[in-house]
Amino acid sequence: MSILLDHDGVRLVVEDQALIASGEADFDVAASLAESGCEWLGAQAVGSVVRFDLSGVDRASSVAISVMLEWLRCARERGLKIESVRLSEPLARVTSLAGIDQLLPSPTQAVGG
């Protein structure tokens, strides 16, 4: 496991080719969170398989969704294969209501919390 970011209760780690975010991301940490994830994604070999795990993000927020969408953009630009996206139940509800779930790769899993 590698820690990419640990700031004010928000943590981003990499484990088994998965970006794993936890905590309550707010606007103060959003740019650092997105940048840390994109830097890691940019260092992966073209064609690598990656996963995103936001099941530890307890509160649904536009910040967490924006960060996830930025990671998706970075991964696609790098030519990475996104195997799955795990969302906390609150994030899954918001992405579904906003119609953003259709932008996510399948399988996308909502994890009850």
C-alpha positions as CSV (number, residue, x, y, z in Angstrom):
1,M,0.0,0.0,0.0
2,S,1.2,3.5,-0.9
3,I,-0.1,6.7,0.6
4,L,-0.6,9.4,-2.0
5,L,-2.4,11.9,0.2
6,D,-3.3,12.2,3.9
7,H,-4.7,15.6,4.7
8,D,-7.4,16.7,7.2
9,G,-9.0,13.3,7.4
10,V,-9.0,12.7,3.7
11,R,-6.8,9.9,2.5
12,L,-5.8,8.5,-0.9
13,V,-3.9,5.3,-1.1
14,V,-3.0,2.8,-3.8
15,E,-3.4,-0.9,-3.2
16,D,-3.4,-3.6,-5.9
17,Q,-3.8,-1.1,-8.8
18,A,-6.7,0.6,-7.0
19,L,-7.0,4.3,-6.1
20,I,-8.8,4.2,-2.7
21,A,-10.2,7.4,-1.3
22,S,-11.7,7.8,2.1
23,G,-12.9,10.7,4.4
24,E,-15.0,13.7,3.6
25,A,-13.4,15.5,0.8
26,D,-14.2,19.3,0.6
27,F,-13.2,22.1,-1.6
28,D,-10.0,22.7,0.4
29,V,-8.5,19.3,-0.5
30,A,-10.3,18.6,-3.8
31,A,-7.5,19.9,-6.1
32,S,-4.8,17.9,-4.2
33,L,-6.9,14.8,-4.2
34,A,-7.5,15.0,-8.0
35,E,-3.9,15.9,-8.7
36,S,-2.5,13.1,-6.6
37,G,-4.7,10.5,-8.3
38,C,-3.9,11.9,-11.8
39,E,-0.2,11.8,-11.1
40,W,-0.3,8.2,-10.1
41,L,-2.5,7.4,-13.1
42,G,-0.1,9.2,-15.4
43,A,2.8,7.0,-14.1
44,Q,1.0,3.7,-15.1
45,A,1.9,1.9,-18.3
46,V,-0.5,2.4,-21.2
47,G,-3.1,-0.4,-21.2
48,S,-2.8,-1.1,-17.4
49,V,-5.9,-2.0,-15.5
50,V,-6.9,0.2,-12.7
51,R,-9.8,0.5,-10.2
52,F,-11.3,3.3,-8.3
53,D,-12.7,2.8,-4.8
54,L,-14.6,5.6,-3.2
55,S,-16.6,3.3,-0.9
56,G,-14.9,5.1,2.1
57,V,-16.3,8.5,1.1
58,D,-19.1,8.7,3.6
59,R,-20.8,11.9,2.5
60,A,-22.1,12.5,-1.0
61,S,-20.7,15.7,-2.4
62,S,-20.0,17.3,-5.7
63,V,-16.4,17.5,-4.7
64,A,-16.0,13.7,-4.6
65,I,-17.9,13.3,-7.8
66,S,-15.7,15.9,-9.5
67,V,-12.5,14.2,-8.3
68,M,-13.8,10.8,-9.6
69,L,-14.6,12.3,-13.0
70,E,-11.2,13.9,-13.2
71,W,-9.6,10.5,-12.5
72,L,-11.7,8.9,-15.2
73,R,-10.5,11.6,-17.7
74,C,-6.9,11.2,-16.7
75,A,-7.1,7.4,-17.0
76,R,-8.7,7.5,-20.4
77,E,-6.2,10.0,-21.7
78,R,-3.4,7.7,-20.5
79,G,-5.0,4.7,-22.2
80,L,-5.7,2.9,-19.0
81,K,-8.4,0.3,-18.7
82,I,-10.8,1.0,-15.8
83,E,-11.9,-2.3,-14.4
84,S,-14.4,-1.0,-11.8
85,V,-15.6,1.9,-9.8
86,R,-16.8,1.3,-6.2
87,L,-18.9,4.0,-4.7
88,S,-20.3,4.5,-1.2
89,E,-24.1,4.3,-1.1
90,P,-24.5,8.1,-0.8
91,L,-22.2,8.7,-3.8
92,A,-24.1,6.0,-5.9
93,R,-27.4,7.8,-5.1
94,V,-26.1,11.2,-6.3
95,T,-24.5,9.8,-9.4
96,S,-27.7,8.0,-10.3
97,L,-29.9,11.0,-9.7
98,A,-27.6,13.2,-11.7
99,G,-27.4,10.7,-14.6
100,I,-23.6,10.6,-14.1
101,D,-23.7,6.8,-13.5
102,Q,-24.0,6.3,-17.3
103,L,-20.5,7.9,-17.6
104,L,-19.0,5.3,-15.3
105,P,-17.5,2.1,-16.6
106,S,-19.3,-1.2,-15.8
107,P,-19.3,-2.8,-13.3
108,T,-19.9,0.0,-10.9
109,Q,-20.8,-1.1,-7.4
110,A,-22.5,0.7,-4.6
111,V,-21.3,-0.4,-1.3
112,G,-23.7,-0.1,1.6
113,G,-22.5,2.0,4.5
